[in-house]
């Protein structure tokens, strides 16, 4: 198939390699002409995916019209906070035909509108078929053809299974899921929990603390997701707990690395600057905090992370606050059944 990838970051580049391996015609669009020139010259994308050779068969361009004019699938890999603006520009120029399948692989929630990527797409392109591709996946490992499992989520079973077919090979396994909102909320909020995991590591806390954070973190993700209409089973799967584990435990994770720096005493701004690439969780904290208030949910990890990042609260004090909260049952949904528990 003819597939265009929007944005030549690490994940977009890695997925271009997968699709090329699978025999598809791949074009990659990047806004920066100097980046395109460098990739064409060296056949490498050193800033985002070091040491990985890019085949000549993958076409790179900074001309958006050229990139999408014959595309059957447009795959967006832009940072989530830039998705709305990028799509608005393309819609204004009528660059996306109705028969084109739109796929998104970025993970976040728009800070201004509090929309997920699928909600933005549905508003701007109401007749477009949309797929969210997510799951526990580092671009570095995918580019090395290490085994990876992902989730293809869409309201259209046909579209979800098409993406399953075009990506699947001996090192990529794709599962399908109709719960788009659940997959998107999982992918967005796992980044903020990973920031928290990094802060915990930077403060010198151990595995016990991280395990507790991950476990209570998936609860918060599920609270928000189900409030927005998601299915709870999604959070137990690859897009939920799977992606949360990999992002909270790996040094490939920008969110975790950023958190480590903050835990060691760096300011939020200097930590972001040192990472040198987009840290999605830093923005999603704001979105999640706003959604928490909108739906009147109890999400203490999200609240404390917001206070650390945007209100200057000391990270160690935030942990102490979490640990000294009022005692409670672990499983709130079943708390009413505890009246006769002797």
Wavefront OBJ file of the C-alpha trace (Angstrom):
o trace
v 0.000 0.000 0.000
v 0.972 3.654 -0.373
v 1.569 4.974 3.145
v 2.688 8.434 4.247
v 4.101 9.093 7.705
v 3.724 12.623 9.050
v 6.824 13.586 11.109
v 10.288 12.031 11.047
v 10.903 11.554 14.756
v 12.141 8.345 16.314
v 8.817 6.479 16.246
v 7.808 7.653 12.783
v 11.211 6.624 11.427
v 11.077 3.221 13.128
v 7.604 2.525 11.751
v 8.741 3.528 8.263
v 11.335 0.740 8.533
v 8.662 -1.783 9.538
v 6.362 -0.821 6.675
v 9.251 -0.873 4.222
v 10.219 -4.364 5.440
v 6.625 -5.431 4.789
v 6.796 -4.301 1.169
v 4.766 -1.086 1.295
v 5.551 2.174 -0.528
v 6.536 4.559 2.245
v 6.928 8.328 2.238
v 7.932 10.326 5.310
v 7.169 14.030 5.662
v 9.248 16.327 7.876
v 8.634 20.058 8.279
v 12.361 20.874 8.458
v 14.057 20.786 5.046
v 17.523 20.534 6.622
v 16.469 17.343 8.405
v 15.180 15.906 5.129
v 18.404 16.850 3.332
v 20.530 15.239 6.037
v 18.530 11.994 5.982
v 18.661 11.787 2.180
v 22.399 12.435 2.226
v 23.373 10.049 5.040
v 20.390 7.647 5.029
v 20.338 8.029 8.800
v 18.225 10.049 11.263
v 20.934 10.589 13.859
v 19.078 13.064 16.066
v 16.146 10.752 16.705
v 17.294 7.201 15.918
v 21.052 6.896 16.178
v 22.993 4.312 14.222
v 20.070 2.978 12.183
v 20.437 2.735 8.401
v 17.410 3.892 6.395
v 16.805 2.104 3.062
v 16.807 4.111 -0.182
v 13.291 2.865 -0.883
v 11.848 5.112 1.856
v 11.155 8.585 0.418
v 11.616 11.709 2.563
v 10.151 15.111 1.696
v 9.238 18.458 3.268
v 6.500 19.066 0.675
v 3.265 18.081 2.403
v 1.223 18.022 -0.806
v 3.721 15.715 -2.495
v 3.827 13.513 0.579
v 0.099 12.776 0.734
v -1.164 13.163 -2.840
v -1.247 9.412 -3.586
v -1.430 8.077 -0.015
v -3.954 5.398 0.906
v -3.001 5.626 4.571
v -1.714 8.699 6.410
v 0.023 7.849 9.671
v 0.502 10.746 12.095
v 3.526 10.593 14.373
v 3.628 14.273 15.380
v 3.776 15.150 19.096
v 0.223 15.171 20.410
v 0.273 18.912 21.221
v 1.004 19.652 17.540
v -1.548 17.226 16.087
v -4.505 19.610 16.046
v -2.586 22.399 14.298
v -1.050 19.983 11.777
v -4.415 18.457 10.934
v -6.083 21.880 10.713
v -3.470 22.970 8.168
v -4.024 19.846 6.093
v -7.810 20.141 6.245
v -7.620 23.798 5.220
v -5.615 22.767 2.151
v -7.993 19.825 1.505
v -5.053 17.426 1.462
v -6.847 14.422 2.986
v -9.299 12.563 0.758
v -12.281 10.882 2.423
v -11.134 7.430 1.311
v -7.779 7.793 3.122
v -7.371 5.919 6.391
v -6.001 8.142 9.192
v -3.773 6.424 11.753
v -2.260 8.030 14.845
v 0.657 6.752 16.925
v 1.356 9.745 19.214
v 0.215 9.608 22.844
v -1.300 12.602 24.573
v -4.314 14.851 25.190
v -4.602 18.347 23.725
v -3.977 20.850 26.524
v -6.267 23.538 25.110
v -9.305 21.514 24.051
v -8.825 18.447 26.342
v -9.569 16.287 23.299
v -7.925 13.002 22.443
v -6.504 12.658 18.945
v -9.508 10.645 17.769
v -11.862 13.358 19.050
v -9.890 16.049 17.210
v -9.974 13.962 14.040
v -13.696 13.285 14.316
v -14.413 16.995 14.761
v -12.252 18.145 11.834
v -12.834 15.137 9.551
v -16.230 13.704 10.568
v -16.350 11.204 7.688
v -12.811 9.882 8.119
v -12.014 6.371 9.346
v -9.537 6.524 12.224
v -7.187 4.029 13.890
v -5.096 4.465 17.038
v -1.968 2.296 17.054
v -0.473 1.995 20.526
v 1.187 -0.317 23.040
v 4.507 -1.029 24.783
v 7.025 -0.027 22.149
v 10.345 1.780 22.056
v 11.431 2.993 18.618
v 15.006 1.901 19.363
v 13.950 -1.730 19.841
v 11.571 -1.803 16.883
v 14.326 -0.464 14.622
v 16.470 -3.424 15.753
v 13.622 -5.828 14.908
v 13.172 -6.947 18.498
v 9.802 -8.618 19.257
v 7.045 -6.064 19.909
v 3.264 -6.320 20.382
v 0.888 -3.431 19.654
v -2.849 -2.686 19.621
v -4.806 -1.412 16.628
v -7.959 0.338 17.884
v -10.805 1.624 15.733
v -14.573 1.895 15.663
v -14.233 0.115 12.314
v -13.252 -3.536 12.664
v -12.215 -3.574 9.009
v -9.820 -0.656 9.544
v -8.364 -2.127 12.737
v -7.720 -5.425 10.976
v -6.207 -3.686 7.936
v -3.609 -2.017 10.161
v -3.076 -5.359 11.865
v -2.340 -6.913 8.473
v -0.011 -4.238 7.085
v 2.180 -4.013 10.206
v 2.359 -7.669 11.246
v 5.547 -9.626 10.579
v 7.913 -11.923 12.471
v 8.897 -9.216 14.973
v 5.687 -7.136 15.153
v 2.471 -8.671 16.473
v -0.741 -6.610 16.367
v -3.937 -7.161 18.359
v -7.219 -5.371 17.569
v -9.542 -3.520 19.945
v -12.733 -1.452 19.377
v -12.083 0.729 22.457
v -10.378 3.766 20.907
v -10.829 6.029 23.934
v -9.408 3.420 26.315
v -6.346 2.888 24.157
v -5.780 6.647 23.804
v -6.200 7.424 27.511
v -3.860 4.557 28.373
v -1.183 5.844 26.013
v -1.504 9.422 27.227
v -1.583 8.923 30.984
v 1.103 6.249 31.183
v 3.542 9.033 30.303
v 2.712 11.023 33.421
v 2.989 7.937 35.644
v 6.396 7.311 34.028
v 7.416 10.849 34.989
v 6.459 9.940 38.550
v 8.432 6.694 38.349
v 11.460 8.641 37.205
v 11.095 11.127 40.049
v 10.929 8.196 42.463
v 14.158 6.794 41.004
v 15.821 10.207 41.120
v 14.910 10.554 44.796
v 16.611 7.230 45.466
v 13.511 5.193 46.265
v 13.488 1.502 45.423
v 11.557 -1.136 43.522
v 8.822 -1.258 46.162
v 7.947 2.382 45.568
v 7.950 1.986 41.801
v 5.751 -1.111 41.918
v 3.242 0.745 44.098
v 3.300 3.750 41.766
v 2.732 1.623 38.664
v -0.126 -0.296 40.292
v -1.919 2.727 41.687
v -1.141 4.539 38.452
v -3.069 2.074 36.307
v -6.013 2.589 38.663
v -5.939 6.334 38.005
v -5.711 5.747 34.258
v -8.725 3.426 34.445
v -10.706 5.897 36.600
v -10.364 8.615 33.993
v -10.759 6.289 31.016
v -13.985 4.691 32.229
v -15.370 8.127 33.128
v -14.795 9.051 29.465
v -16.559 5.927 28.211
v -13.710 3.414 27.898
v -13.941 -0.299 28.673
v -12.100 -1.334 31.840
v -10.610 -4.460 30.212
v -8.508 -2.259 27.908
v -6.451 -1.046 30.867
v -5.440 -4.620 31.702
v -4.023 -5.130 28.226
v -1.065 -4.059 26.107
v -2.145 -0.445 25.663
v -2.793 -0.140 29.399
v -0.618 -2.003 31.878
v 1.750 -3.191 29.122
v 2.679 0.292 27.941
v 2.774 1.548 31.529
v 5.333 -1.080 32.564
v 7.698 -0.451 29.680
v 7.565 3.335 30.035
v 8.084 3.292 33.807
v 11.025 0.884 33.768
v 13.121 1.649 30.676
v 15.849 4.221 30.136
v 14.575 4.496 26.558
v 11.634 6.425 28.076
v 12.072 10.194 27.825
v 9.359 10.648 30.450
v 11.154 8.478 32.980
v 14.523 10.107 32.240
v 12.979 13.545 32.680
v 11.513 12.445 36.007
v 14.883 11.125 37.188
v 16.445 14.542 36.561
v 13.653 16.285 38.471
v 14.045 13.830 41.361
v 17.759 14.642 41.461
v 17.013 18.323 41.859
v 16.862 19.710 38.325
v 14.172 22.236 37.559
v 11.336 21.103 35.315
v 12.581 23.406 32.540
v 16.215 22.273 32.704
v 15.163 18.610 32.737
v 13.109 19.108 29.558
v 16.019 20.935 27.937
v 18.489 18.176 28.816
v 16.277 15.446 27.321
v 16.327 17.395 24.043
v 13.184 15.801 22.596
v 9.462 16.054 23.299
v 8.456 14.747 26.741
v 4.755 14.073 26.187
v 3.965 13.474 29.854
v 5.001 17.009 30.775
v 2.059 18.349 28.770
v -0.353 15.523 29.524
v -0.067 16.269 33.257
v -1.896 19.542 32.600
v -4.568 17.874 30.465
v -5.107 15.017 32.924
v -5.330 17.440 35.852
v -8.013 19.436 34.028
v -9.943 16.282 33.114
v -9.656 15.026 36.702
v -11.375 18.213 37.880
v -13.915 18.118 35.052
v -15.041 14.596 35.968
v -14.559 15.186 39.733
v -12.260 12.184 40.144
v -9.821 11.280 42.906
v -6.435 10.969 41.141
v -3.787 11.729 43.807
v -0.723 10.815 41.718
v -1.856 13.111 38.918
v -2.596 15.888 41.404
v 0.817 15.667 43.087
v 2.679 15.515 39.769
v 0.863 18.626 38.604
v 1.873 20.417 41.792
v 5.509 19.358 41.422
v 5.778 20.337 37.757
v 3.611 23.460 37.634
v 3.347 24.776 41.185
v 6.926 24.181 42.350
v 6.115 21.660 45.087
v 9.078 19.709 46.437
v 9.065 16.181 44.996
v 9.914 14.483 48.300
v 7.086 16.366 50.016
v 4.718 15.171 47.292
v 5.688 11.540 47.971
v 5.226 12.064 51.711
v 1.785 13.507 51.024
v 0.815 10.453 48.943
v 2.040 8.063 51.643
v 0.224 9.830 54.490
v -3.174 10.173 52.849
v -6.270 8.859 54.636
v -6.361 5.063 54.850
v -8.678 3.371 52.376
v -9.693 0.085 50.789
v -7.628 -0.948 47.772
v -10.593 -1.678 45.505
v -13.030 1.214 45.743
v -15.604 -0.350 43.429
v -16.276 -3.104 45.934
v -16.014 -1.031 49.117
v -19.782 -1.135 49.688
v -19.574 -4.888 50.069
v -17.229 -4.496 53.013
v -19.951 -3.570 55.555
v -20.310 -7.208 56.639
v -16.578 -7.955 56.487
v -15.662 -9.167 59.986
l 1 2 3 4 5 6 7 8 9 10 11 12 13 14 15 16 17 18 19 20 21 22 23 24 25 26 27 28 29 30 31 32 33 34 35 36 37 38 39 40 41 42 43 44 45 46 47 48 49 50 51 52 53 54 55 56 57 58 59 60 61 62 63 64 65 66 67 68 69 70 71 72 73 74 75 76 77 78 79 80 81 82 83 84 85 86 87 88 89 90 91 92 93 94 95 96 97 98 99 100 101 102 103 104 105 106 107 108 109 110 111 112 113 114 115 116 117 118 119 120 121 122 123 124 125 126 127 128 129 130 131 132 133 134 135 136 137 138 139 140 141 142 143 144 145 146 147 148 149 150 151 152 153 154 155 156 157 158 159 160 161 162 163 164 165 166 167 168 169 170 171 172 173 174 175 176 177 178 179 180 181 182 183 184 185 186 187 188 189 190 191 192 193 194 195 196 197 198 199 200 201 202 203 204 205 206 207 208 209 210 211 212 213 214 215 216 217 218 219 220 221 222 223 224 225 226 227 228 229 230 231 232 233 234 235 236 237 238 239 240 241 242 243 244 245 246 247 248 249 250 251 252 253 254 255 256 257 258 259 260 261 262 263 264 265 266 267 268 269 270 271 272 273 274 275 276 277 278 279 280 281 282 283 284 285 286 287 288 289 290 291 292 293 294 295 296 297 298 299 300 301 302 303 304 305 306 307 308 309 310 311 312 313 314 315 316 317 318 319 320 321 322 323 324 325 326 327 328 329 330 331 332 333 334 335 336 337 338 339 340 341 342
